[in-house]
Amino acid sequence: MATIRDVAKLADVSLGTVSKVINGVDSVRPNSLSASAAAMQALDYQPNHVARSLKSVEPKTIGVLVSDVVQPFFAGVMRGH
């Protein structure tokens, strides 16, 4: 799985530039934007949503504590059934 560091290295740009491209910031030079986009495509880069939620003010995850995940009731609840 490719990381933002891998993308930056392949595109020969900074981590900050790749971050701006991922987040859609307009202040990226066109050549840096195209190099970053090409590197993301070549590496099949997918942002890590768990890592992003750690930095976010509003994480998009919840935690579940259950006594026995094998029991059908708890397994169904965790699946949303």
KEROTI-127499 format. One record per atom (N, C-alpha, C, O): residue number from 1; residue in three letters; x, y, z. Coordinates in nm, 3 decimals, always signed. Atoms other than C-alpha are relative to their C-alpha. Layout:
// KEROTI-127499
(NUM,'ALA',(X,Y,Z))
...
// end
This chain:
// KEROTI-127499
(1,'MET',(+0.085,-0.118,+0.000))
(1,'MET',(+0.000,+0.000,+0.000))
(1,'MET',(+0.089,+0.124,+0.000))
(1,'MET',(+0.175,+0.140,+0.087))
(2,'ALA',(-0.081,-0.120,+0.015))
(2,'ALA',(+0.151,+0.330,-0.111))
(2,'ALA',(-0.036,+0.104,+0.106))
(2,'ALA',(-0.151,+0.115,+0.147))
(3,'THR',(+0.020,-0.107,-0.098))
(3,'THR',(+0.195,+0.616,+0.136))
(3,'THR',(+0.017,+0.135,-0.068))
(3,'THR',(+0.062,+0.143,-0.182))
(4,'ILE',(-0.016,-0.136,+0.051))
(4,'ILE',(+0.193,+0.991,+0.089))
(4,'ILE',(+0.149,+0.029,-0.024))
(4,'ILE',(+0.183,+0.106,-0.114))
(5,'ARG',(-0.145,-0.017,+0.020))
(5,'ARG',(+0.573,+0.976,+0.125))
(5,'ARG',(+0.045,-0.062,-0.132))
(5,'ARG',(+0.128,-0.005,-0.203))
(6,'ASP',(-0.033,+0.064,+0.128))
(6,'ASP',(+0.595,+0.734,-0.168))
(6,'ASP',(-0.042,+0.088,-0.117))
(6,'ASP',(+0.032,+0.102,-0.215))
(7,'VAL',(+0.051,-0.088,+0.106))
(7,'VAL',(+0.384,+0.969,-0.380))
(7,'VAL',(+0.091,+0.121,-0.015))
(7,'VAL',(+0.129,+0.158,-0.126))
(8,'ALA',(-0.085,-0.120,+0.004))
(8,'ALA',(+0.595,+1.272,-0.286))
(8,'ALA',(+0.137,-0.032,-0.062))
(8,'ALA',(+0.190,+0.046,-0.140))
(9,'LYS',(-0.131,+0.038,+0.053))
(9,'LYS',(+0.919,+1.087,-0.365))
(9,'LYS',(-0.007,-0.024,-0.151))
(9,'LYS',(+0.079,+0.024,-0.225))
(10,'LEU',(+0.013,+0.027,+0.143))
(10,'LEU',(+0.797,+0.962,-0.703))
(10,'LEU',(-0.027,+0.127,-0.080))
(10,'LEU',(+0.026,+0.143,-0.191))
(11,'ALA',(+0.034,-0.124,+0.070))
(11,'ALA',(+0.656,+1.304,-0.799))
(11,'ALA',(+0.108,+0.106,+0.016))
(11,'ALA',(+0.106,+0.209,-0.052))
(12,'ASP',(-0.107,-0.096,-0.030))
(12,'ASP',(+0.967,+1.481,-0.663))
(12,'ASP',(-0.056,+0.133,+0.049))
(12,'ASP',(-0.016,+0.241,+0.004))
(13,'VAL',(+0.059,-0.118,-0.064))
(13,'VAL',(+0.757,+1.722,-0.456))
(13,'VAL',(-0.001,-0.024,+0.151))
(13,'VAL',(+0.033,-0.134,+0.197))
(14,'SER',(+0.003,+0.014,-0.145))
(14,'SER',(+0.716,+1.785,-0.084))
(14,'SER',(-0.127,-0.072,+0.047))
(14,'SER',(-0.225,-0.085,-0.027))
(15,'LEU',(+0.118,+0.062,-0.060))
(15,'LEU',(+0.476,+1.603,+0.147))
(15,'LEU',(-0.115,+0.100,+0.005))
(15,'LEU',(-0.230,+0.065,-0.017))
(16,'GLY',(+0.101,-0.104,-0.007))
(16,'GLY',(+0.293,+1.933,+0.190))
(16,'GLY',(-0.071,+0.021,-0.132))
(16,'GLY',(-0.192,+0.044,-0.136))
(17,'THR',(+0.060,-0.016,+0.132))
(17,'THR',(+0.237,+1.963,-0.183))
(17,'THR',(-0.097,-0.114,-0.029))
(17,'THR',(-0.207,-0.090,-0.078))
(18,'VAL',(+0.088,+0.114,+0.022))
(18,'VAL',(+0.092,+1.612,-0.205))
(18,'VAL',(-0.125,+0.014,+0.087))
(18,'VAL',(-0.236,-0.014,+0.043))
(19,'SER',(+0.114,-0.020,-0.090))
(19,'SER',(-0.128,+1.689,+0.095))
(19,'SER',(-0.097,+0.102,-0.058))
(19,'SER',(-0.219,+0.082,-0.052))
(20,'LYS',(+0.086,-0.103,+0.060))
(20,'LYS',(-0.258,+2.003,-0.078))
(20,'LYS',(-0.075,-0.057,-0.121))
(20,'LYS',(-0.193,-0.025,-0.141))
(21,'VAL',(+0.065,+0.060,+0.116))
(21,'VAL',(-0.332,+1.803,-0.393))
(21,'VAL',(-0.114,-0.091,+0.046))
(21,'VAL',(-0.224,-0.086,-0.009))
(22,'ILE',(+0.102,+0.091,-0.052))
(22,'ILE',(-0.522,+1.539,-0.194))
(22,'ILE',(-0.120,+0.077,+0.054))
(22,'ILE',(-0.234,+0.036,+0.034))
(23,'ASN',(+0.106,-0.077,-0.063))
(23,'ASN',(-0.721,+1.805,-0.010))
(23,'ASN',(-0.061,+0.106,-0.091))
(23,'ASN',(-0.150,+0.180,-0.049))
(24,'GLY',(+0.059,-0.090,+0.098))
(24,'GLY',(-0.795,+2.010,-0.323))
(24,'GLY',(+0.032,+0.147,+0.022))
(24,'GLY',(-0.047,+0.234,-0.017))
(25,'VAL',(-0.040,-0.139,-0.020))
(25,'VAL',(-0.609,+2.326,-0.220))
(25,'VAL',(+0.043,+0.059,-0.134))
(25,'VAL',(+0.115,-0.006,-0.211))
(26,'ASP',(-0.023,-0.062,+0.131))
(26,'ASP',(-0.585,+2.568,-0.513))
(26,'ASP',(+0.141,+0.055,-0.021))
(26,'ASP',(+0.180,+0.081,-0.135))
(27,'SER',(-0.129,-0.068,+0.012))
(27,'SER',(-0.237,+2.707,-0.440))
(27,'SER',(+0.114,-0.092,-0.042))
(27,'SER',(+0.229,-0.066,-0.006))
(28,'VAL',(-0.104,+0.092,+0.047))
(28,'VAL',(-0.046,+2.418,-0.603))
(28,'VAL',(+0.034,+0.034,-0.144))
(28,'VAL',(-0.055,+0.053,-0.227))
(29,'ARG',(-0.044,-0.029,+0.137))
(29,'ARG',(+0.161,+2.488,-0.912))
(29,'ARG',(-0.050,-0.111,-0.095))
(29,'ARG',(-0.054,-0.228,-0.057))
(30,'PRO',(+0.054,+0.099,+0.095))
(30,'PRO',(+0.020,+2.316,-1.222))
(30,'PRO',(+0.093,-0.119,-0.024))
(30,'PRO',(+0.046,-0.233,-0.032))
(31,'ASN',(-0.093,+0.112,+0.025))
(31,'ASN',(+0.337,+2.110,-1.282))
(31,'ASN',(+0.010,-0.092,+0.122))
(31,'ASN',(+0.024,-0.214,+0.106))
(32,'SER',(-0.002,+0.082,-0.122))
(32,'SER',(+0.342,+1.991,-0.918))
(32,'SER',(-0.130,-0.078,+0.014))
(32,'SER',(-0.131,-0.193,+0.058))
(33,'LEU',(+0.130,+0.066,-0.005))
(33,'LEU',(-0.028,+1.910,-0.938))
(33,'LEU',(-0.003,-0.121,-0.094))
(33,'LEU',(-0.046,-0.229,-0.055))
(34,'SER',(+0.003,+0.110,+0.096))
(34,'SER',(+0.012,+1.699,-1.252))
(34,'SER',(+0.097,-0.111,+0.039))
(34,'SER',(+0.067,-0.229,+0.021))
(35,'ALA',(-0.097,+0.101,-0.042))
(35,'ALA',(+0.324,+1.523,-1.118))
(35,'ALA',(-0.054,-0.081,+0.118))
(35,'ALA',(-0.039,-0.203,+0.122))
(36,'SER',(+0.057,+0.069,-0.116))
(36,'SER',(+0.149,+1.441,-0.790))
(36,'SER',(-0.114,-0.091,-0.042))
(36,'SER',(-0.124,-0.204,+0.005))
(37,'ALA',(+0.113,+0.080,+0.048))
(37,'ALA',(-0.165,+1.319,-0.967))
(37,'ALA',(+0.049,-0.123,-0.076))
(37,'ALA',(-0.006,-0.232,-0.060))
(38,'ALA',(-0.055,+0.113,+0.075))
(38,'ALA',(+0.041,+1.100,-1.200))
(38,'ALA',(+0.063,-0.103,+0.095))
(38,'ALA',(+0.048,-0.224,+0.075))
(39,'ALA',(-0.062,+0.091,-0.097))
(39,'ALA',(+0.235,+0.953,-0.906))
(39,'ALA',(-0.106,-0.076,+0.078))
(39,'ALA',(-0.092,-0.195,+0.104))
(40,'MET',(+0.109,+0.067,-0.072))
(40,'MET',(-0.088,+0.881,-0.717))
(40,'MET',(-0.062,-0.110,-0.086))
(40,'MET',(-0.093,-0.219,-0.036))
(41,'GLN',(+0.059,+0.099,+0.091))
(41,'GLN',(-0.227,+0.701,-1.020))
(41,'GLN',(+0.096,-0.117,-0.022))
(41,'GLN',(+0.055,-0.233,-0.021))
(42,'ALA',(-0.099,+0.106,+0.025))
(42,'ALA',(+0.096,+0.508,-1.087))
(42,'ALA',(+0.014,-0.093,+0.120))
(42,'ALA',(+0.033,-0.214,+0.103))
(43,'LEU',(-0.015,+0.080,-0.123))
(43,'LEU',(+0.115,+0.391,-0.724))
(43,'LEU',(-0.133,-0.055,+0.051))
(43,'LEU',(-0.135,-0.127,+0.150))
(44,'ASP',(+0.134,+0.037,-0.046))
(44,'ASP',(-0.261,+0.333,-0.695))
(44,'ASP',(-0.021,+0.046,+0.144))
(44,'ASP',(-0.069,-0.030,+0.228))
(45,'TYR',(+0.008,-0.057,-0.135))
(45,'TYR',(-0.253,+0.561,-0.390))
(45,'TYR',(-0.145,+0.023,+0.041))
(45,'TYR',(-0.225,+0.080,-0.034))
(46,'GLN',(+0.130,-0.023,-0.060))
(46,'GLN',(-0.562,+0.561,-0.169))
(46,'GLN',(+0.024,+0.061,+0.138))
(46,'GLN',(+0.098,+0.004,+0.218))
(47,'PRO',(-0.020,-0.060,-0.132))
(47,'PRO',(-0.578,+0.797,+0.131))
(47,'PRO',(-0.044,-0.096,+0.110))
(47,'PRO',(-0.143,-0.168,+0.096))
(48,'ASN',(+0.033,+0.083,-0.116))
(48,'ASN',(-0.581,+0.620,+0.467))
(48,'ASN',(-0.100,+0.077,+0.086))
(48,'ASN',(-0.063,+0.173,+0.153))
(49,'HIS',(+0.104,-0.073,-0.070))
(49,'HIS',(-0.911,+0.729,+0.619))
(49,'HIS',(+0.013,-0.008,+0.152))
(49,'HIS',(-0.029,+0.084,+0.222))
(50,'VAL',(-0.021,+0.011,-0.145))
(50,'VAL',(-0.821,+0.602,+0.966))
(50,'VAL',(+0.105,+0.102,+0.043))
(50,'VAL',(+0.087,+0.170,+0.144))
(51,'ALA',(-0.104,-0.097,-0.033))
(51,'ALA',(-0.504,+0.811,+0.968))
(51,'ALA',(-0.053,+0.142,-0.011))
(51,'ALA',(-0.022,+0.227,+0.072))
(52,'ARG',(+0.056,-0.134,+0.016))
(52,'ARG',(-0.694,+1.114,+0.839))
(52,'ARG',(-0.092,+0.035,+0.115))
(52,'ARG',(-0.095,+0.150,+0.159))
(53,'SER',(+0.094,-0.029,-0.109))
(53,'SER',(-0.955,+1.080,+1.113))
(53,'SER',(+0.074,+0.030,+0.130))
(53,'SER',(+0.020,+0.100,+0.216))
(54,'LEU',(-0.077,-0.031,-0.120))
(54,'LEU',(-0.682,+1.091,+1.378))
(54,'LEU',(+0.038,+0.147,+0.006))
(54,'LEU',(+0.047,+0.204,+0.114))
(55,'LYS',(-0.034,-0.142,+0.008))
(55,'LYS',(-0.589,+1.442,+1.261))
(55,'LYS',(-0.124,+0.089,-0.002))
(55,'LYS',(-0.114,+0.209,+0.024))
(56,'SER',(+0.122,-0.076,+0.015))
(56,'SER',(-0.949,+1.550,+1.212))
(56,'SER',(-0.062,+0.033,+0.136))
(56,'SER',(-0.043,-0.039,+0.234))
(57,'VAL',(+0.073,-0.038,-0.120))
(57,'VAL',(-1.157,+1.731,+1.472))
(57,'VAL',(-0.118,-0.094,+0.021))
(57,'VAL',(-0.157,-0.122,+0.135))
(58,'GLU',(+0.115,+0.088,-0.006))
(58,'GLU',(-1.448,+1.501,+1.389))
(58,'GLU',(+0.033,-0.136,-0.063))
(58,'GLU',(+0.012,-0.155,-0.183))
(59,'PRO',(-0.030,+0.131,+0.058))
(59,'PRO',(-1.333,+1.141,+1.347))
(59,'PRO',(-0.127,-0.070,-0.046))
(59,'PRO',(-0.234,-0.052,+0.013))
(60,'LYS',(+0.115,+0.068,+0.058))
(60,'LYS',(-1.564,+0.923,+1.140))
(60,'LYS',(-0.005,-0.147,+0.041))
(60,'LYS',(-0.056,-0.231,-0.034))
(61,'THR',(-0.001,+0.138,-0.046))
(61,'THR',(-1.515,+0.606,+1.344))
(61,'THR',(-0.064,-0.010,+0.137))
(61,'THR',(-0.072,+0.087,+0.212))
(62,'ILE',(+0.053,+0.027,-0.133))
(62,'ILE',(-1.677,+0.449,+1.645))
(62,'ILE',(+0.067,-0.126,+0.053))
(62,'ILE',(+0.116,-0.208,-0.023))
(63,'GLY',(-0.054,+0.119,-0.062))
(63,'GLY',(-1.554,+0.191,+1.891))
(63,'GLY',(-0.112,-0.084,+0.057))
(63,'GLY',(-0.214,-0.032,+0.103))
(64,'VAL',(+0.101,+0.093,-0.052))
(64,'VAL',(-1.748,-0.116,+1.996))
(64,'VAL',(+0.070,-0.098,+0.093))
(64,'VAL',(+0.169,-0.162,+0.055))
(65,'LEU',(-0.049,+0.100,-0.094))
(65,'LEU',(-1.680,-0.327,+2.304))
(65,'LEU',(-0.108,-0.104,+0.021))
(65,'LEU',(-0.219,-0.071,+0.062))
(66,'VAL',(+0.096,+0.108,-0.021))
(66,'VAL',(-1.850,-0.664,+2.317))
(66,'VAL',(+0.070,-0.111,+0.077))
(66,'VAL',(+0.192,-0.123,+0.074))
(67,'SER',(-0.058,+0.108,-0.080))
(67,'SER',(-1.801,-0.963,+2.544))
(67,'SER',(+0.035,-0.123,-0.083))
(67,'SER',(+0.125,-0.198,-0.047))
(68,'ASP',(-0.023,+0.120,+0.080))
(68,'ASP',(-1.814,-1.226,+2.269))
(68,'ASP',(-0.042,+0.026,-0.144))
(68,'ASP',(-0.161,+0.034,-0.173))
(69,'VAL',(+0.032,-0.030,+0.139))
(69,'VAL',(-1.791,-1.155,+1.895))
(69,'VAL',(-0.053,-0.121,-0.075))
(69,'VAL',(-0.111,-0.106,-0.182))
(70,'VAL',(+0.048,+0.121,+0.065))
(70,'VAL',(-1.874,-1.517,+1.809))
(70,'VAL',(-0.150,-0.016,+0.017))
(70,'VAL',(-0.217,-0.075,-0.068))
(71,'GLN',(+0.143,+0.011,-0.027))
(71,'GLN',(-2.220,-1.491,+1.961))
(71,'GLN',(-0.079,+0.073,-0.110))
(71,'GLN',(-0.049,+0.188,-0.140))
(72,'PRO',(+0.073,-0.059,+0.113))
(72,'PRO',(-2.471,-1.424,+1.678))
(72,'PRO',(-0.063,+0.137,+0.029))
(72,'PRO',(-0.068,+0.221,-0.060))
(73,'PHE',(+0.063,-0.130,-0.032))
(73,'PHE',(-2.643,-1.135,+1.858))
(73,'PHE',(+0.100,+0.113,-0.016))
(73,'PHE',(+0.070,+0.212,-0.084))
(74,'PHE',(-0.100,-0.107,+0.007))
(74,'PHE',(-2.325,-0.927,+1.896))
(74,'PHE',(+0.053,+0.017,-0.142))
(74,'PHE',(+0.077,+0.130,-0.187))
(75,'ALA',(-0.049,-0.009,+0.138))
(75,'ALA',(-2.204,-1.012,+1.545))
(75,'ALA',(-0.101,+0.075,-0.087))
(75,'ALA',(-0.062,+0.156,-0.171))
(76,'GLY',(+0.103,-0.070,+0.076))
(76,'GLY',(-2.539,-0.894,+1.402))
(76,'GLY',(-0.007,+0.148,+0.033))
(76,'GLY',(-0.027,+0.230,-0.056))
(77,'VAL',(+0.002,-0.141,-0.043))
(77,'VAL',(-2.532,-0.571,+1.604))
(77,'VAL',(+0.117,+0.075,-0.064))
(77,'VAL',(+0.101,+0.186,-0.113))
(78,'MET',(-0.118,-0.067,+0.059))
(78,'MET',(-2.179,-0.491,+1.481))
(78,'MET',(-0.014,+0.017,-0.151))
(78,'MET',(+0.041,+0.111,-0.208))
(79,'ARG',(+0.023,-0.013,+0.144))
(79,'ARG',(-2.288,-0.551,+1.121))
(79,'ARG',(-0.114,+0.096,-0.031))
(79,'ARG',(-0.134,+0.133,-0.147))
(80,'GLY',(+0.112,-0.091,+0.022))
(80,'GLY',(-2.589,-0.325,+1.168))
(80,'GLY',(-0.128,-0.070,-0.035))
(80,'GLY',(-0.216,-0.009,-0.095))
(81,'HIS',(+0.121,+0.077,+0.032))
(81,'HIS',(-2.852,-0.597,+1.136))
(81,'HIS',(-0.094,-0.003,+0.118))
(81,'HIS',(-0.201,-0.063,+0.111))
// end
